[in-house]
Amino acid sequence: MAKNKRRFDYENLSELRQEIKRKSYSLPLCDDVDLLSEQVEVGGKVIPNSLCLNPMEGHDADANGGPSALTFRRYRRYAEGGAGIIWLEATAVTEKGKSHPGQLCLSEESVPGFAQLNREIKKAARKYHGDGDGPLTVLQLTHAGRNSAPEGEVEPVIAKHSELLDEEFDIAPDYPVVSDEDLAKIKRDFINAAELAARAGFDAVDVKACHGSLIHELLFSYENSSSKYRGPVENRIQLLKGVISEVKSKKPGMILACRLSVYDDVPYPDGWGVSKSVDVSPDLTDPIRLLEELREGGLEILNVALGNPFYDSFLEQPFDRSLAGQELPDRDPLEAISTNFDVTAEIGEEFPGLLKVGGGISWLREFFPNGAAAFMKEGAIDVMGAARLALANPSFAREILTDDGLNEENLCIACDACSQMMSDGVEAGCLIRDGEMYGPVYRKGRKIREQ
Ligand SMILES: Cc1cc2nc3c(=O)[nH]c(=O)nc-3n(C[C@H](O)[C@H](O)[C@H](O)COP(=O)(O)O)c2cc1C
């Protein structure tokens, strides 16, 4: 029988604990969730609590790549919800690196809109934080790489050929890989975008190196040693290292963050942080070396990511319903969260002084705070991020910190309708808990895809 036939139906923490024990998973759960209200310091700034809105694209940018009315709505709700970090979604550093025509994109034209968004977030957050320390705002910068689709049709920019990933994108064996010259230009695009983010007033920028983005793909471009950015590990990590250290020297007041995949769960040579033997067990040697070097270059926050969604989205984002036309994987969500915990804890042990943000546990529903506190208590992370939970309930932090816990009426049910909307090419939101706004969008997306 498939291991994932049992959907989430735990009445209480003790039932969930029993299941974890029965399956011999390592995932701990804490009764005491007070840790989540602790302040954290980074780069001379105080983060008012240990909860973070993790980044989620909404695909609702205006024609310039700046935030639209719908983008403002999303972030106003998140900011009012009280999370200590508002980690804004993947924002392209160049038009050609957008994964969708509606993806946010930083440029001279769009920067005033981003500045306005940052101000609105800080203002809306005062509803919860009052005159105390407000949330840290982090803007995620990205180049979508093989998933680039600035006009809607995929126009892949690939760092390497990959048997597993090329098939997914229908990429022919003779399709050109991005040249060193273009990579040097893309590096400059990241640095320019970070400068624009500083101008817009964000506290921090995140150089995205996960989820199959171009920088992530370079990290596992083991082949092609004639390229400056591929082959041995020092080449593969060079572009990311260069962006971090150059932004730090140009903008010393800017806090540098990286959402980094630490373990891809994709077989070598198509994955990073994986063993080179036949299985796909984690081998964190390269990610640890990279993080050591990024630390020297000025990295202050790590947001831990896992997996490559073009091969496996389940590890980081376990779900109970799959995308239309796809089979529900024969995997146990609790096993995925337990692996997340093991890998994150290993990183946590290596980097006690680095501010680490976790994620991927929205599937735990009302037990999210118990899982989050356990990750923190074990030293794996300092702050827990929520993505789908926040989409369903932008006030998740306020409810955890000041109410009697999460309102069960507003939980994410891991139905993956938000991912379906992304995949169908329409704006992404929560179908279940924000249905009035996103129900028509969801149905539009399904209709477009089915035609
Ligand atoms: C609709 C949607 C959009 C997302 N967009 C981004 C993004 O822009 N950047 C990013 O790093 N991760 C993105 N993610 C991944 C989430 O940040 C998060 O890692 C994932 O949903 C698992 O965490 P959760 O269990 O709290 O939902 C997205 C996820 C969803 C569902």
The ligand as an ORCA input file, in Angstrom:
! r2SCAN-3c Opt
* xyz 0 1
  C       2.624     29.548     -4.633
  C       4.053     29.366     -4.187
  C       5.028     30.257     -4.623
  C       6.351     30.110     -4.189
  N       7.277     31.039     -4.569
  C       8.530     30.983     -4.048
  C       9.462     32.034     -4.291
  O       9.164     33.045     -4.933
  N      10.710     31.889     -3.776
  C      11.069     30.811     -3.011
  O      12.217     30.735     -2.562
  N      10.185     29.832     -2.737
  C       8.933     29.912     -3.205
  N       8.019     28.945     -2.868
  C       8.403     27.878     -1.916
  C       8.009     28.281     -0.496
  O       8.749     29.404     -0.043
  C       8.218     27.144      0.524
  O       9.560     26.754      0.524
  C       7.351     25.911      0.279
  O       6.012     26.283      0.026
  C       7.370     24.969      1.489
  O       7.073     25.649      2.687
  P       5.624     25.536      3.379
  O       5.487     24.119      3.835
  O       5.663     26.511      4.519
  O       4.612     25.881      2.356
  C       6.697     29.047     -3.313
  C       5.712     28.145     -2.910
  C       4.408     28.301     -3.334
  C       3.384     27.335     -2.830
*
